[in-house]
């Protein structure tokens, strides 16, 4: 299975999980008198839309290069990540506002059974994080990584809700707002995670250099190709799930132009074969003086 298919399949998994959890959290929060659970449901609802955007971005990024986009359509992926971050910030703001409103309003204690709902949700969301994060590392997808952190932030906000409800139930009357304070804490954590998701996507858009391991792999493969004596510059930039490489290769200075040209083609073929994540390789031949 290609990285593209793996990423798309993983996103469908996220969407299905978020739909189920948003429904469960919303119903449990409403009938169990827990705003922390309702806040969790709001975040999961935002996650449904953001995961759908991730799915759109991954599918669009897989379109082949054309006249207007000679390097392909991969750059849409970090752009989608920015929109996903916008969803997170919006949901965090709504949760914080409602939490502050509820802290100043008297209300009933949450129901005991909401703790069992939260316990199940925490376990499921952490499992979901591990699955999606593993796939994001395999596919090197920034938007899939953002989706994974949605699951982790959901798990931690659910832990906060669990603690808040537990305090409210243990200490009883007068501690009803512990549930709302937990939701307020959750909104702060969501904002923190938003920055962690935003920063690498910004680096990708700005062609930030963060590919030391890949560059070393490219150099190792290159010097093993017959005729390549060494490598000089190796510039890498990421677009979606693929990488574009500019490589300067050193060859014997006494070779003819045709011989240098043949070595460059051989080197490009070898790199594209051994590193399928490369979308393009531009070889510049340097004389080994």
C-alpha positions as a Markdown table, in Angstrom:
| # | Residue | x | y | z |
|---|---|---|---|---|
| 1 | Unk | 0.0 | 0.0 | 0.0 |
| 2 | Unk | 1.4 | 3.4 | -1.0 |
| 3 | Unk | 1.8 | 6.3 | 1.6 |
| 4 | Unk | -1.1 | 8.1 | -0.1 |
| 5 | Unk | -3.5 | 5.2 | 0.3 |
| 6 | Unk | -2.3 | 4.6 | 3.9 |
| 7 | Unk | -2.9 | 8.3 | 4.8 |
| 8 | Unk | -6.4 | 8.3 | 3.3 |
| 9 | Unk | -7.4 | 5.1 | 5.0 |
| 10 | Unk | -6.2 | 6.4 | 8.3 |
| 11 | Unk | -8.2 | 9.6 | 7.9 |
| 12 | Unk | -11.4 | 7.6 | 7.3 |
| 13 | Unk | -10.6 | 5.9 | 10.6 |
| 14 | Unk | -10.3 | 9.3 | 12.3 |
| 15 | Unk | -13.6 | 10.5 | 10.9 |
| 16 | Unk | -15.6 | 7.5 | 11.9 |
| 17 | Unk | -14.1 | 7.6 | 15.4 |
| 18 | Unk | -14.9 | 11.3 | 15.9 |
| 19 | Unk | -18.5 | 11.0 | 14.7 |
| 20 | Unk | -19.1 | 8.2 | 17.2 |
| 21 | Unk | -17.4 | 10.0 | 20.1 |
| 22 | Unk | -19.0 | 13.4 | 19.4 |
| 23 | Unk | -22.4 | 11.7 | 19.7 |
| 24 | Unk | -21.6 | 9.8 | 22.8 |
| 25 | Unk | -20.0 | 12.8 | 24.6 |
| 26 | Unk | -22.8 | 15.1 | 23.7 |
| 27 | Unk | -25.5 | 12.8 | 25.0 |
| 28 | Unk | -23.5 | 11.8 | 28.1 |
| 29 | Unk | -22.8 | 15.5 | 28.8 |
| 30 | Unk | -26.4 | 16.6 | 28.4 |
| 31 | Unk | -28.0 | 13.8 | 30.4 |
| 32 | Unk | -25.1 | 13.6 | 32.9 |
| 33 | Unk | -25.0 | 17.3 | 33.7 |
| 34 | Unk | -21.4 | 17.7 | 32.7 |
| 35 | Unk | -20.2 | 20.7 | 30.7 |
| 36 | Unk | -16.7 | 19.2 | 30.5 |
| 37 | Unk | -18.2 | 16.3 | 28.5 |
| 38 | Unk | -20.2 | 18.8 | 26.3 |
| 39 | Unk | -16.9 | 20.7 | 25.8 |
| 40 | Unk | -15.3 | 17.5 | 24.7 |
| 41 | Unk | -18.2 | 16.9 | 22.3 |
| 42 | Unk | -17.7 | 20.3 | 20.8 |
| 43 | Unk | -14.0 | 19.5 | 20.2 |
| 44 | Unk | -14.8 | 16.1 | 18.6 |
| 45 | Unk | -17.4 | 17.8 | 16.3 |
| 46 | Unk | -14.7 | 20.2 | 15.2 |
| 47 | Unk | -12.4 | 17.2 | 14.7 |
| 48 | Unk | -15.0 | 15.7 | 12.3 |
| 49 | Unk | -14.8 | 18.7 | 10.0 |
| 50 | Unk | -11.0 | 19.0 | 10.4 |
| 51 | Unk | -10.5 | 15.3 | 9.6 |
| 52 | Unk | -12.7 | 15.7 | 6.5 |
| 53 | Unk | -10.5 | 18.7 | 5.4 |
| 54 | Unk | -7.4 | 16.5 | 6.0 |
| 55 | Unk | -9.0 | 13.8 | 3.7 |
| 56 | Unk | -9.7 | 16.4 | 1.0 |
| 57 | Unk | -6.2 | 17.8 | 1.3 |
| 58 | Unk | -4.6 | 14.3 | 1.0 |
| 59 | Unk | -6.7 | 13.4 | -2.1 |
| 60 | Unk | -6.0 | 16.8 | -3.7 |
| 61 | Unk | -2.3 | 16.5 | -2.9 |
| 62 | Unk | -2.2 | 13.2 | -4.8 |
| 63 | Unk | -3.1 | 14.8 | -8.1 |
| 64 | Unk | -0.3 | 14.5 | -10.7 |
| 65 | Unk | 1.7 | 17.5 | -11.8 |
| 66 | Unk | 0.3 | 19.6 | -14.6 |
| 67 | Unk | 1.1 | 22.7 | -16.6 |
| 68 | Unk | 0.1 | 25.1 | -13.9 |
| 69 | Unk | 1.6 | 23.0 | -11.1 |
| 70 | Unk | 4.8 | 21.4 | -12.4 |
| 71 | Unk | 5.8 | 20.4 | -8.8 |
| 72 | Unk | 2.4 | 18.8 | -8.1 |
| 73 | Unk | -0.3 | 19.8 | -5.7 |
| 74 | Unk | 1.3 | 18.7 | -2.4 |
| 75 | Unk | 1.6 | 22.1 | -0.9 |
| 76 | Unk | -2.1 | 22.1 | -0.2 |
| 77 | Unk | -1.4 | 19.7 | 2.8 |
| 78 | Unk | 0.2 | 22.3 | 5.1 |
| 79 | Unk | -2.5 | 24.8 | 4.0 |
| 80 | Unk | -5.1 | 22.3 | 5.2 |
| 81 | Unk | -3.2 | 22.0 | 8.4 |
| 82 | Unk | -3.5 | 25.7 | 8.9 |
| 83 | Unk | -7.3 | 25.5 | 8.5 |
| 84 | Unk | -7.4 | 22.5 | 11.0 |
| 85 | Unk | -5.5 | 24.7 | 13.5 |
| 86 | Unk | -8.2 | 27.4 | 13.0 |
| 87 | Unk | -10.8 | 24.8 | 13.9 |
| 88 | Unk | -8.9 | 24.0 | 17.1 |
| 89 | Unk | -8.5 | 27.6 | 18.1 |
| 90 | Unk | -12.2 | 28.3 | 17.5 |
| 91 | Unk | -13.3 | 25.3 | 19.5 |
| 92 | Unk | -10.9 | 26.2 | 22.3 |
| 93 | Unk | -12.3 | 29.8 | 22.4 |
| 94 | Unk | -15.9 | 28.5 | 22.6 |
| 95 | Unk | -15.1 | 26.0 | 25.3 |
| 96 | Unk | -13.3 | 28.7 | 27.4 |
| 97 | Unk | -16.1 | 31.2 | 27.0 |
| 98 | Unk | -18.8 | 28.7 | 28.0 |
| 99 | Unk | -16.7 | 27.4 | 30.9 |
| 100 | Unk | -16.2 | 30.9 | 32.4 |
| 101 | Unk | -20.0 | 31.6 | 32.0 |
| 102 | Unk | -20.8 | 28.3 | 33.8 |
| 103 | Unk | -18.3 | 28.9 | 36.6 |
| 104 | Unk | -20.4 | 31.9 | 37.7 |
| 105 | Unk | -23.7 | 29.9 | 37.4 |
| 106 | Unk | -25.0 | 27.4 | 39.9 |
| 107 | Unk | -25.9 | 24.0 | 38.5 |
| 108 | Unk | -26.3 | 20.4 | 39.4 |
| 109 | Unk | -23.5 | 17.9 | 40.1 |
| 110 | Unk | -22.5 | 15.6 | 37.3 |
| 111 | Unk | -23.8 | 12.0 | 37.3 |
| 112 | Unk | -21.5 | 9.2 | 38.5 |
| 113 | Unk | -21.8 | 7.2 | 35.4 |
| 114 | Unk | -20.2 | 9.9 | 33.3 |
| 115 | Unk | -16.9 | 8.8 | 34.7 |
| 116 | Unk | -17.2 | 5.4 | 33.1 |
| 117 | Unk | -18.0 | 7.1 | 29.8 |
| 118 | Unk | -14.9 | 9.3 | 30.1 |
| 119 | Unk | -12.7 | 6.4 | 31.1 |
| 120 | Unk | -13.7 | 4.5 | 27.9 |
| 121 | Unk | -13.2 | 7.6 | 25.8 |
| 122 | Unk | -9.7 | 8.3 | 27.2 |
| 123 | Unk | -8.5 | 4.8 | 26.4 |
| 124 | Unk | -10.0 | 4.9 | 22.9 |
| 125 | Unk | -8.6 | 8.3 | 22.0 |
| 126 | Unk | -5.1 | 7.4 | 23.2 |
| 127 | Unk | -5.2 | 4.2 | 21.1 |
| 128 | Unk | -6.4 | 6.4 | 18.1 |
| 129 | Unk | -3.5 | 8.8 | 18.7 |
| 130 | Unk | -1.0 | 6.0 | 18.7 |
| 131 | Unk | -2.4 | 4.5 | 15.4 |
| 132 | Unk | -2.7 | 7.8 | 13.5 |
| 133 | Unk | 0.6 | 9.2 | 14.8 |
| 134 | Unk | 2.4 | 6.0 | 13.7 |
| 135 | Unk | 0.9 | 6.3 | 10.2 |
| 136 | Unk | 1.8 | 10.0 | 10.0 |
| 137 | Unk | 5.4 | 9.1 | 10.7 |
| 138 | Unk | 5.3 | 6.3 | 8.0 |
| 139 | Unk | 3.8 | 8.6 | 5.4 |
| 140 | Unk | 5.6 | 11.8 | 6.6 |
| 141 | Unk | 2.2 | 13.6 | 6.4 |
| 142 | Unk | 2.0 | 16.9 | 8.4 |
| 143 | Unk | -1.8 | 17.0 | 8.1 |
| 144 | Unk | -2.1 | 13.4 | 9.4 |
| 145 | Unk | 0.2 | 14.3 | 12.3 |
| 146 | Unk | -2.1 | 17.2 | 13.1 |
| 147 | Unk | -5.0 | 14.8 | 13.0 |
| 148 | Unk | -3.1 | 12.5 | 15.4 |
| 149 | Unk | -2.6 | 15.4 | 17.9 |
| 150 | Unk | -6.3 | 16.0 | 17.8 |
| 151 | Unk | -6.8 | 12.6 | 19.2 |
| 152 | Unk | -4.1 | 13.2 | 21.9 |
| 153 | Unk | -5.6 | 16.6 | 22.9 |
| 154 | Unk | -9.0 | 14.9 | 23.0 |
| 155 | Unk | -7.6 | 12.2 | 25.4 |
| 156 | Unk | -6.0 | 14.8 | 27.7 |
| 157 | Unk | -9.1 | 17.1 | 27.8 |
| 158 | Unk | -11.1 | 14.0 | 28.7 |
| 159 | Unk | -8.6 | 13.3 | 31.5 |
| 160 | Unk | -9.2 | 16.9 | 32.7 |
| 161 | Unk | -12.9 | 16.3 | 32.6 |
| 162 | Unk | -12.5 | 13.0 | 34.5 |
| 163 | Unk | -10.5 | 14.8 | 37.2 |
| 164 | Unk | -13.0 | 17.7 | 37.4 |
| 165 | Unk | -16.1 | 15.5 | 37.6 |
| 166 | Unk | -14.3 | 13.3 | 40.2 |
| 167 | Unk | -13.6 | 16.3 | 42.4 |
| 168 | Unk | -17.2 | 17.5 | 42.1 |
| 169 | Unk | -18.6 | 14.1 | 43.0 |
| 170 | Unk | -16.2 | 13.5 | 45.9 |
| 171 | Unk | -16.5 | 16.8 | 47.6 |
| 172 | Unk | -20.2 | 17.4 | 46.7 |
| 173 | Unk | -22.1 | 20.6 | 47.0 |
| 174 | Unk | -20.0 | 23.7 | 46.5 |
| 175 | Unk | -17.6 | 21.9 | 44.1 |
| 176 | Unk | -19.9 | 21.7 | 41.1 |
| 177 | Unk | -17.7 | 24.2 | 39.2 |
| 178 | Unk | -14.7 | 21.8 | 39.2 |
| 179 | Unk | -16.2 | 20.3 | 36.1 |
| 180 | Unk | -16.2 | 23.7 | 34.4 |
| 181 | Unk | -12.6 | 24.5 | 35.6 |
| 182 | Unk | -11.6 | 21.2 | 33.9 |
| 183 | Unk | -13.2 | 22.3 | 30.7 |
| 184 | Unk | -11.3 | 25.7 | 30.9 |
| 185 | Unk | -8.0 | 23.9 | 31.4 |
| 186 | Unk | -8.9 | 21.8 | 28.4 |
| 187 | Unk | -9.3 | 24.9 | 26.2 |
| 188 | Unk | -5.8 | 26.1 | 27.2 |
| 189 | Unk | -4.3 | 22.7 | 26.3 |
| 190 | Unk | -6.0 | 22.8 | 22.9 |
| 191 | Unk | -4.5 | 26.2 | 22.2 |
| 192 | Unk | -1.0 | 24.9 | 23.2 |
| 193 | Unk | -1.4 | 21.9 | 20.8 |
| 194 | Unk | -2.6 | 24.3 | 18.1 |
| 195 | Unk | 0.8 | 25.9 | 18.1 |
| 196 | Unk | 2.6 | 22.6 | 18.1 |
| 197 | Unk | 0.7 | 21.6 | 15.0 |
| 198 | Unk | 1.0 | 25.0 | 13.3 |
| 199 | Unk | 4.8 | 25.3 | 13.7 |
| 200 | Unk | 6.0 | 22.4 | 11.5 |
| 201 | Unk | 3.4 | 23.1 | 8.8 |
| 202 | Unk | 4.7 | 26.7 | 8.6 |
| 203 | Unk | 8.2 | 25.3 | 8.3 |
| 204 | Unk | 7.1 | 23.1 | 5.4 |
| 205 | Unk | 5.5 | 26.1 | 3.6 |
| 206 | Unk | 8.7 | 28.1 | 4.2 |
| 207 | Unk | 11.0 | 25.3 | 2.9 |
| 208 | Unk | 12.6 | 25.0 | 6.3 |
| 209 | Unk | 15.6 | 22.6 | 6.4 |
| 210 | Unk | 14.7 | 19.6 | 8.6 |
| 211 | Unk | 15.6 | 16.6 | 6.5 |
| 212 | Unk | 19.1 | 15.6 | 7.7 |
| 213 | Unk | 18.3 | 11.8 | 7.8 |
| 214 | Unk | 16.9 | 11.9 | 4.3 |
| 215 | Unk | 19.9 | 13.9 | 3.0 |
| 216 | Unk | 22.3 | 11.4 | 4.5 |
| 217 | Unk | 20.4 | 8.5 | 2.9 |
| 218 | Unk | 20.5 | 10.3 | -0.5 |
| 219 | Unk | 24.3 | 10.8 | -0.2 |
| 220 | Unk | 24.9 | 7.2 | 0.8 |
| 221 | Unk | 22.9 | 5.9 | -2.2 |
| 222 | Unk | 24.6 | 8.4 | -4.5 |
| 223 | Unk | 28.3 | 7.5 | -3.8 |
| 224 | Unk | 27.4 | 3.8 | -4.4 |
| 225 | Unk | 26.5 | 4.6 | -8.0 |
| 226 | Unk | 29.2 | 3.8 | -10.5 |
| 227 | Unk | 30.9 | 7.0 | -11.7 |
| 228 | Unk | 29.8 | 9.2 | -8.7 |
| 229 | Unk | 32.9 | 10.1 | -6.7 |
| 230 | Unk | 31.2 | 12.3 | -4.1 |
| 231 | Unk | 28.3 | 14.7 | -3.5 |
| 232 | Unk | 28.2 | 18.4 | -2.7 |
| 233 | Unk | 25.0 | 20.4 | -2.2 |
| 234 | Unk | 21.9 | 18.4 | -1.5 |
| 235 | Unk | 18.7 | 20.6 | -1.1 |
| 236 | Unk | 15.4 | 19.0 | -0.1 |
| 237 | Unk | 11.9 | 20.5 | 0.1 |
| 238 | Unk | 8.7 | 18.8 | 1.0 |
| 239 | Unk | 5.4 | 19.1 | -0.9 |
| 240 | Unk | 2.6 | 17.0 | 0.6 |
| 241 | Unk | 3.8 | 13.4 | 1.1 |
| 242 | Unk | 6.6 | 13.8 | -1.5 |
| 243 | Unk | 10.1 | 15.4 | -1.6 |
| 244 | Unk | 11.9 | 17.3 | -4.3 |
| 245 | Unk | 15.7 | 17.0 | -4.4 |
| 246 | Unk | 18.4 | 19.2 | -6.0 |
| 247 | Unk | 21.7 | 17.3 | -5.8 |
| 248 | Unk | 25.2 | 18.2 | -6.9 |
| 249 | Unk | 27.3 | 15.1 | -7.8 |
| 250 | Unk | 31.0 | 15.0 | -8.3 |
| 251 | Unk | 32.4 | 12.9 | -11.2 |
| 252 | Unk | 35.8 | 12.5 | -12.9 |
| 253 | Unk | 36.6 | 15.9 | -14.6 |
| 254 | Unk | 38.0 | 14.1 | -17.7 |
| 255 | Unk | 34.6 | 12.6 | -18.7 |
| 256 | Unk | 32.8 | 13.8 | -21.7 |
| 257 | Unk | 29.5 | 15.7 | -21.4 |
| 258 | Unk | 27.7 | 12.5 | -22.7 |
| 259 | Unk | 29.3 | 10.4 | -20.0 |
| 260 | Unk | 28.4 | 12.9 | -17.3 |
| 261 | Unk | 24.9 | 13.0 | -18.6 |
| 262 | Unk | 24.6 | 9.2 | -18.4 |
| 263 | Unk | 25.8 | 9.1 | -14.9 |
| 264 | Unk | 23.3 | 11.7 | -13.9 |
| 265 | Unk | 20.5 | 9.7 | -15.4 |
| 266 | Unk | 21.7 | 6.5 | -13.7 |
| 267 | Unk | 22.0 | 8.3 | -10.3 |
| 268 | Unk | 18.4 | 9.8 | -10.6 |
| 269 | Unk | 17.0 | 6.4 | -11.5 |
| 270 | Unk | 18.7 | 4.8 | -8.5 |
| 271 | Unk | 17.5 | 7.4 | -6.1 |
| 272 | Unk | 13.9 | 7.3 | -7.4 |
| 273 | Unk | 13.9 | 3.5 | -7.2 |
| 274 | Unk | 15.3 | 3.2 | -3.6 |
| 275 | Unk | 13.5 | 6.2 | -2.2 |
| 276 | Unk | 9.9 | 6.1 | -3.6 |
| 277 | Unk | 9.0 | 9.1 | -1.4 |
| 278 | Unk | 10.9 | 11.3 | -3.9 |
| 279 | Unk | 8.8 | 13.1 | -6.4 |
| 280 | Unk | 11.6 | 14.6 | -8.4 |
| 281 | Unk | 15.4 | 14.6 | -8.5 |
| 282 | Unk | 17.5 | 17.3 | -10.3 |
| 283 | Unk | 21.1 | 16.3 | -10.7 |
| 284 | Unk | 23.9 | 18.8 | -11.3 |
| 285 | Unk | 27.2 | 17.3 | -12.3 |
| 286 | Unk | 30.4 | 18.8 | -10.8 |
| 287 | Unk | 34.0 | 18.1 | -12.0 |
| 288 | Unk | 36.0 | 16.5 | -9.2 |
| 289 | Unk | 39.0 | 18.9 | -9.3 |
